[in-house]
Amino acid sequence: MSKQINVALIGNPNTGKTSVFNALTGLNQKVGNYPGITVEKKEGICKLPRGVKAHIIDLPGTYSLNASSLDESVVIELLLNKNDKDFPDVAIVVCDVENLKRNLLLYTQIKDLEIPTILAINMSDRMAYKGISLDIDTLEKELNTKIALISTKKKTGISELKTLITDYKNLSTEPCLNANDIDPTYFKDLKSAFPNQLLYKLWLVITQDVNFGKIDRQAFDALEDFKTKSNSDLKRLQQKETIKRYQFINNTLKKGQTIDLSSAKDLRIRLDRILTHKFWGYLIFATILLLIFQAIYDWSGIPMDFIDNTFASLSEWANNTLPEGSFTSLLADGIIPGIGGVIIFIPQIAFLFFFLALLEESGYMSRVVFLMDKVMRPFGLSGKSVVPLMSGTACAIPAVMATRNIESWKERLITILVTPFTTCSARLPVYLILIALVIPEGSFLGFSLQALTLLLLYIIGFVAAIGSAFVLHKTLKIKSKTFFVVEMPNYKTPLFKNVAITVIEKTKAFVLGAGKIILAISIVLWFLASYGPGENFNNAETIISEQFANDNISEDELNQHIASFKLENSYIGIAGHAIEPMISPLGYDWKIGIALITSFAAREVFVGTLATIYSVGSDDEDTIKNRMASEIHPVTKKPVFNFASGISLMLFYAFAMQCMSTLAIVKRETNSWKWPTSQLVFMSSFAYVVALITYQLLK
């Protein structure tokens, strides 16, 4: 059995750490959370020379081992706890060749922990462009390590990095410098009290305000004697430590790095002037969003039609080929339409993640964060709040988790509460099918009306989020001070591999997560729609046959009337009729009511629910869209899905809190049921009122 070693990928944000992780692991990776906390944990397997396997863990980005957020404390806790199953046999510190000075601060701190450490200098393809040259031998000597000069863009240096990982036992574990000189007496006493412990490990435990729950606390009880220094004194020593480290780094780079500024060709300043301009910046961002939504419609049409026709044919084949009975009915009218109602939206969701990945990979997303800070500030938020709000366009759950980076509790709480207003990918299937039903296929100024409608829904969600934030900012009596700092990474050509992995992993997570819920609900719905109490359901064929005995209708029409009558008298029909008085003022019938109820488990269930309901009610239609379009209201004799009811329903979904998973995460992040309960009540009530007013005005 081959040996497996633990490898920790560590580095500052925007150094290309994720690109290195993808280059080492490919698709052989998984994403989860650290036990007990909501910080993302990425890990994967890498095959190394000589049959060695490496368990790669991609730690959250951190600028130093002086923790200021939960993400950074995760890094420190792992590096201080040798009993942790993920404790690294070797650490890889990923640096950006253009920011070596800043990146090496973290490297020198990790070296003080005496962990075998490799320095991976990334983006080496930009060295000639920036006029940078490195003396690797000198740098290796000064830094007491081995260096891998890599370019994930050009796919160079990865094999050399793998070889260094394999030979990690030959790496020096000696620190780069003696940081104890900042206060020799203090550190000498500390060493005398704990002769068997690493001095820098003791220093981190003393100075970091984080929860070292996995560390043996008994071994450090006496540390209280060394915390007698005031916080200001400890901060002063930390500052002296940082200065000493940068002095060492400056001296090292003088020997091993040369920068010829005359050969550097940089368009970044000119691009930033345009992309962060107070007028053109916003116009460019709005145009990019509009083009994205246009592409989502135009590019996904062909694969969507193929998926739609495939599932319709599969359902028809099951009905015509398999023997009649409950199993065939379940398969053809429940499971296949339910799953098809989700699979059909994979193209749009994949394209959405594709464009978001491009914006992130290129470095443009950081400019958006900087640009939108000016918009956020009057509403009680900062630019850091934009990251969760933008992430919310994929899914509210990781977006809520992303608020961990916001230091101010008030700003973080407000961001958590308003993030579900942003249009997530779970709403996308609902919007797409409703837009196709009630918005014509015309164009305005060359842009599709349907694409413009989708963009408008995204804007409405964002406006609702910042509007709610303004109200919360004025009403929540929480005092806090904060400041906004964001790093502007260099513009980069997105790596296809990174974008592809992001699209595959995010789309797979969405489909599998939604699929489990939808499959279960589809089976339950099929049962509730295929069975019912009383004589009306059991004798439906006799009742309808007698009712239409004197009418000259075809057998297909008769069967459709029978199916419709059975559905109305089934368990699900009875439940739908029970809530119909509440939703009829919104323009909805009892079938839509059933879909609304099931959507509270997860919004994306709406489409699968209607697919199941309408496939049972009408077997002649080929698609969900056609089934819904042909639905006639029994009282008004008009289409159920008209312009007024369609817009009303879209706005209901734009504002309603219909995701139990998000509520659970909000409870976990705020450590109280008060906030998720308030969120559910307010968003649902607001959605109902807006949908009511909209329908009454448009009908």
Order of alpha helices (4+ residues) and beta strands (2+ residues): beta-alpha-beta-beta-beta-alpha-beta-alpha-beta-alpha-beta-alpha-beta-alpha-alpha-alpha-alpha-beta-alpha-alpha-alpha-alpha-alpha-alpha-alpha-alpha-alpha-alpha-beta-beta-alpha-alpha-alpha-alpha-alpha-alpha-alpha-alpha-alpha-alpha-alpha-alpha
